[in-house]
Amino acid sequence: MYGFYNMMDWGGFGWLSMLLFWGLVILGVVVLFRYSSRSERDNHHKEEKTSSDILKERYAKGEIDKKEFEEKKKDLLL
C-alpha cells in the first residue's frame, strides 16, 4: 500500500499537499529569477552616470566649491 494509495491516509487530500508543494517550488523559482534580473538591471543603471551628474554630486557633497564647479562645468560643455 505504498505509492498512490498512501496519499489516501490524509483523507484524500494528499494530492492537495503535493500540488501545494510543487506550486511553492515553482513560485520560488519565479521569485528567484525576477530578483536576480532586477538586481542586474539596477546595477546597470548605477553605471550610467554622466560626467555632469558626477560633478553635481561632488558639488552637493562639498568636495568642490562653486568656482571649481563652474570651471569644470564649462570644460564639460566644450
C-alpha atoms as a printed R data frame, in Angstrom:
   type eleno elety resid chain resno      x      y       z
1  ATOM     1    CA   MET     A     1  0.000  0.000   0.000
2  ATOM     2    CA   TYR     A     2  2.709  2.459  -0.872
3  ATOM     3    CA   GLY     A     3  2.649  4.959  -3.713
4  ATOM     4    CA   PHE     A     4 -0.627  6.481  -4.833
5  ATOM     5    CA   TYR     A     5 -2.770  4.791  -2.226
6  ATOM     6    CA   ASN     A     6 -0.561  6.115   0.583
7  ATOM     7    CA   MET     A     7 -1.951  9.615  -0.170
8  ATOM     8    CA   MET     A     8 -5.354  8.414   0.931
9  ATOM     9    CA   ASP     A     9 -4.101  8.313   4.519
10 ATOM    10    CA   TRP     A    10 -4.640 12.082   4.634
11 ATOM    11    CA   GLY     A    11 -8.312 11.678   3.946
12 ATOM    12    CA   GLY     A    12 -7.971 12.073   0.186
13 ATOM    13    CA   PHE     A    13 -6.161 15.424   0.429
14 ATOM    14    CA   GLY     A    14 -2.660 14.091  -0.246
15 ATOM    15    CA   TRP     A    15 -2.874 15.345  -3.806
16 ATOM    16    CA   LEU     A    16 -3.608 18.810  -2.444
17 ATOM    17    CA   SER     A    17 -0.414 18.863  -0.400
18 ATOM    18    CA   MET     A    18  1.572 17.651  -3.414
19 ATOM    19    CA   LEU     A    19  0.018 20.381  -5.574
20 ATOM    20    CA   LEU     A    20  0.798 22.976  -2.912
21 ATOM    21    CA   PHE     A    21  4.395 21.741  -2.668
22 ATOM    22    CA   TRP     A    22  5.029 21.989  -6.411
23 ATOM    23    CA   GLY     A    23  3.265 25.345  -6.573
24 ATOM    24    CA   LEU     A    24  5.609 26.708  -3.915
25 ATOM    25    CA   VAL     A    25  8.641 25.288  -5.713
26 ATOM    26    CA   ILE     A    26  7.603 26.952  -8.983
27 ATOM    27    CA   LEU     A    27  6.798 30.205  -7.197
28 ATOM    28    CA   GLY     A    28 10.230 30.154  -5.548
29 ATOM    29    CA   VAL     A    29 11.956 29.696  -8.901
30 ATOM    30    CA   VAL     A    30  9.976 32.582 -10.431
31 ATOM    31    CA   VAL     A    31 10.732 34.900  -7.494
32 ATOM    32    CA   LEU     A    32 14.424 33.994  -7.613
33 ATOM    33    CA   PHE     A    33 14.548 34.680 -11.356
34 ATOM    34    CA   ARG     A    34 12.793 38.046 -11.018
35 ATOM    35    CA   TYR     A    35 15.025 39.077  -8.113
36 ATOM    36    CA   SER     A    36 18.218 38.236  -9.992
37 ATOM    37    CA   SER     A    37 17.112 40.055 -13.146
38 ATOM    38    CA   ARG     A    38 16.044 43.116 -11.134
39 ATOM    39    CA   SER     A    39 19.377 43.376  -9.329
40 ATOM    40    CA   GLU     A    40 21.247 43.132 -12.650
41 ATOM    41    CA   ARG     A    41 19.057 45.886 -14.085
42 ATOM    42    CA   ASP     A    42 19.634 48.094 -11.012
43 ATOM    43    CA   ASN     A    43 23.399 47.611 -11.225
44 ATOM    44    CA   HIS     A    44 23.308 48.536 -14.899
45 ATOM    45    CA   HIS     A    45 21.573 51.835 -14.150
46 ATOM    46    CA   LYS     A    46 24.099 52.728 -11.470
47 ATOM    47    CA   GLU     A    47 26.918 52.608 -14.036
48 ATOM    48    CA   GLU     A    48 25.239 55.075 -16.414
49 ATOM    49    CA   LYS     A    49 26.151 58.280 -14.591
50 ATOM    50    CA   THR     A    50 27.229 61.121 -16.827
51 ATOM    51    CA   SER     A    51 30.179 63.324 -16.049
52 ATOM    52    CA   SER     A    52 27.862 66.229 -15.251
53 ATOM    53    CA   ASP     A    53 25.973 64.027 -12.770
54 ATOM    54    CA   ILE     A    54 29.211 63.162 -11.014
55 ATOM    55    CA   LEU     A    55 30.213 66.814 -10.970
56 ATOM    56    CA   LYS     A    56 26.867 67.802  -9.433
57 ATOM    57    CA   GLU     A    57 27.221 65.091  -6.779
58 ATOM    58    CA   ARG     A    58 30.708 66.278  -5.860
59 ATOM    59    CA   TYR     A    59 29.439 69.846  -5.541
60 ATOM    60    CA   ALA     A    60 26.483 68.724  -3.438
61 ATOM    61    CA   LYS     A    61 28.769 66.755  -1.116
62 ATOM    62    CA   GLY     A    62 31.024 69.781  -0.684
63 ATOM    63    CA   GLU     A    63 34.061 68.186  -2.283
64 ATOM    64    CA   ILE     A    64 34.447 71.163  -4.645
65 ATOM    65    CA   ASP     A    65 33.469 74.796  -4.266
66 ATOM    66    CA   LYS     A    66 31.273 76.883  -6.571
67 ATOM    67    CA   LYS     A    67 34.177 78.363  -8.520
68 ATOM    68    CA   GLU     A    68 35.665 74.972  -9.275
69 ATOM    69    CA   PHE     A    69 32.204 73.631 -10.135
70 ATOM    70    CA   GLU     A    70 31.633 76.417 -12.676
71 ATOM    71    CA   GLU     A    71 35.079 75.898 -14.228
72 ATOM    72    CA   LYS     A    72 34.610 72.172 -14.617
73 ATOM    73    CA   LYS     A    73 31.086 72.675 -15.942
74 ATOM    74    CA   LYS     A    74 32.460 74.936 -18.682
75 ATOM    75    CA   ASP     A    75 35.107 72.348 -19.533
76 ATOM    76    CA   LEU     A    76 32.492 69.620 -19.852
77 ATOM    77    CA   LEU     A    77 30.227 71.662 -22.128
78 ATOM    78    CA   LEU     A    78 33.051 72.338 -24.626
